[in-house]
Structure formats: structure tokens, C-alpha cells
């Protein structure tokens, strides 16, 4: 088993993340919090759903993240006529060998970009369920492992209704976080005109990290300590969504696990070997809101899932400082003050 001492130091590994962050921010101007969340999901071994109106750079963000890492990348343009076999692959009869030969689909890559994922039928979307959760694909009774690291970055437009299919709850629940890029500020948009006006910035984007660097980062994130009080705080937040009167569907236990993993990745990005309640608070909306279904009355009152999560954050007590104890890395656990909720 790999121990913390066997891995590179957290400082060395976070330097790799800083290179990737700078590379992506060179393409996506004025959105450092969105880039940080994307890297958090990558290091937490999750999948990212980018949901926003057309033209704000959803696909550009996904491509910039993929091109900044020297790993295999496949892009899938989801359309109504896309078949599940186009994603997972298909077995074809080989006349010479007189046997079936498996032809891998687009899912067999380390970073998979799913553009306009809600334009494909639910049947096709379901082809992603096994790969996103178990990192494997089963075809004709044969199971094929997917490469590591593995991440699905999907985009969708929430305002378009023609030719789209809403993502099923099971599909949304497999995305660790949802992010909206939003419109840029006037200064950032002016800078975008200067940079993007004549050339495509993706053309000059070169990899600044290797796939094995990301694997090491993921291992370091797994070793981040989370105190019992912080874990219970995450459970309390998720449990509150299941009994809230404005929600007819709360967050699943998978959401609790995703929230914990994302908090550990956020702590590592901040150069810490321990997670704080502040990490949980900062990620709660991005990790939980897209899984929740408001009641009909809440929708009539224009109550969004994001507002409900913010309300739960305000009502749930923040845990007190933990007792001194081991981090599992040979260092004492730090005390931390209660902090008000913040967002990314």
C-alpha cells in the first residue's frame, strides 16, 4: 500500500496544479473560481457538469482543461441520433479470425468531453452510468476497465427546450459538481476580444502536466485528513436536504461521499493536509444543488435548489474545534475557528 511518505510532497504536487490552473485561466478570463472548482473535481476523482446559457465558454473550459494535461482526450457531440454503442463501443465479427473483436467507443479516454449532453436520448445517456460510477464498461458480458485518471466533463444549455431531453436523476447524481460560468465582466470581455479576436487560444495551448502527475495528485488528496466532526457536519447538511419542506427529493449518500472527496481536494489545493468546515461550506451548493428536486409549491414561489442549500448552510451548526489528534500523516490535527458559510 502506498503511504504518504512514499508520495511526492503536497507542495510539489500543488505546483503541478498551479501550472494547470494558469494554463486554463489563460483561455477562460475572469473566472478563477470556476477553474478552481474544475480542478477540485478532477483531483477528487469526480465528473463535472457545466450548465449555462450558450456562448459563455462551456466547451472552451472543457477543452482547455483537457489540453492542459498530457493524456488521452475524446470529445462526444451528443445528438438525438447518437447510439449507446457510439459511446461504449461495439463487438464486430472478424471474418479472418472468425471471432468477435471489440471496438472501443469514445468513452475509452482519460478525459471525455460530452458536449450538449442533454441532446441525446435517455437511452444513450444511460450508457454513461456504469462508466461514470464504476470506471468500467460491460459489453456482451465482458468487462473493460477504463484508464486512470478518468473524468467526464459534460456541458448543457438549461434554456433550450427544442430537441433536448432532461438529464435523469440517476445521471445528475453521478456528476460530482455542477458549475455555471456566467457572463464575464466588462473588463474580462474586453480582454477576451483582444486575445480571441484574431486567433483561437486553444491552438497554442500546450500540456503542462502529465497523466501520472494527476494520478499522484489524486493519491495525495486521498491522504488528506478529515476529522470526525467535519464528516458529521457533511452528513448533517445532506440529511437536512431529505427533510426540507421545499424539496421532494433530497441528496443521496453518494452526494455525501462526493462532498467529502471534494472538500479533501479543496484542502489540498489550498496546501493543507486537513479539511475544514469551510471547505464543506464552499462546495455545498456546487455539489448538492443539482441533485435536489424542489416541490411544485417551491417552484411556484420561485425557490431554487441553490437557495435551499444556502438556507441549510445558515441553519446547520458549524462544528467546534476538534481535539488534538493524529492526522494519519504523523502530524497533529489543527484546531480551527467557526467560520461563516462562503461560496466558491
Rosetta blueprint (number, residue, H / E / L):
1 X L
2 X L
3 X L
4 X H
5 X H
6 X H
7 X L
8 X L
9 X L
10 X H
11 X H
12 X H
13 X H
14 X H
15 X H
16 X H
17 X H
18 X H
19 X H
20 X H
21 X H
22 X H
23 X H
24 X H
25 X H
26 X L
27 X L
28 X L
29 X L
30 X L
31 X L
32 X H
33 X H
34 X H
35 X H
36 X H
37 X H
38 X H
39 X H
40 X H
41 X H
42 X H
43 X H
44 X L
45 X L
46 X L
47 X L
48 X E
49 X E
50 X E
51 X E
52 X L
53 X L
54 X L
55 X L
56 X L
57 X L
58 X H
59 X H
60 X H
61 X H
62 X H
63 X H
64 X H
65 X H
66 X H
67 X H
68 X L
69 X E
70 X E
71 X L
72 X L
73 X E
74 X E
75 X E
76 X E
77 X E
78 X L
79 X L
80 X L
81 X L
82 X L
83 X L
84 X H
85 X H
86 X H
87 X H
88 X H
89 X E
90 X E
91 X E
92 X E
93 X E
94 X E
95 X L
96 X L
97 X L
98 X L
99 X E
100 X E
101 X E
102 X E
103 X E
104 X E
105 X L
106 X L
107 X L
108 X L
109 X L
110 X L
111 X E
112 X E
113 X E
114 X E
115 X E
116 X L
117 X H
118 X H
119 X H
120 X L
121 X L
122 X H
123 X H
124 X H
125 X H
126 X H
127 X H
128 X H
129 X H
130 X H
131 X H
132 X H
133 X H
134 X H
135 X L
136 X E
137 X E
138 X E
139 X E
140 X L
141 X L
142 X E
143 X E
144 X E
145 X E
146 X L
147 X L
148 X L
149 X L
150 X L
151 X E
152 X E
153 X E
154 X E
155 X E
156 X E
157 X L
158 X L
159 X L
160 X L
161 X L
162 X L
163 X L
164 X L
165 X L
166 X L
167 X L
168 X L
169 X H
170 X H
171 X H
172 X H
173 X H
174 X L
175 X L
176 X L
177 X E
178 X E
179 X E
180 X L
181 X L
182 X L
183 X L
184 X L
185 X L
186 X H
187 X H
188 X H
189 X H
190 X H
191 X H
192 X H
193 X H
194 X H
195 X H
196 X H
197 X L
198 X L
199 X L
200 X L
201 X H
202 X H
203 X H
204 X H
205 X L
206 X L
207 X L
208 X L
209 X E
210 X E
211 X H
212 X H
213 X H
214 X H
215 X H
216 X H
217 X H
218 X H
219 X H
220 X H
221 X H
222 X H
223 X L
224 X L
225 X E
226 X L
227 X L
228 X H
229 X H
230 X H
231 X H
232 X H
233 X H
234 X H
235 X H
236 X H
237 X H
238 X H
239 X H
240 X H
241 X H
242 X H
243 X H
244 X L
245 X L
246 X L
247 X E
248 X E
249 X E
250 X L
251 X L
252 X L
253 X H
254 X H
255 X H
256 X H
257 X H
258 X H
259 X H
260 X H
261 X H
262 X H
263 X H
264 X H
265 X H
266 X H
267 X H
268 X H
269 X H
270 X L
271 X L
272 X L
273 X L
274 X E
275 X L
276 X L
277 X H
278 X H
279 X H
280 X H
281 X H
282 X H
283 X H
284 X H
285 X H
286 X H
287 X H
288 X H
289 X H
290 X H
291 X H
292 X L
293 X E
294 X E
295 X L
296 X H
297 X H
298 X H
299 X H
300 X H
301 X L
302 X L
303 X L
304 X L
305 X H
306 X H
307 X H
308 X H
309 X H
310 X H
311 X H
312 X H
313 X H
314 X H
315 X H
316 X L
317 X L
318 X L
319 X L
320 X L
321 X L
322 X L
323 X L
324 X L
325 X L
326 X E
327 X L
328 X L
329 X L
330 X L
331 X L
332 X E
333 X L
334 X L
335 X L
336 X L
337 X L
338 X L
339 X L
340 X L
341 X L
342 X L
343 X L
344 X L
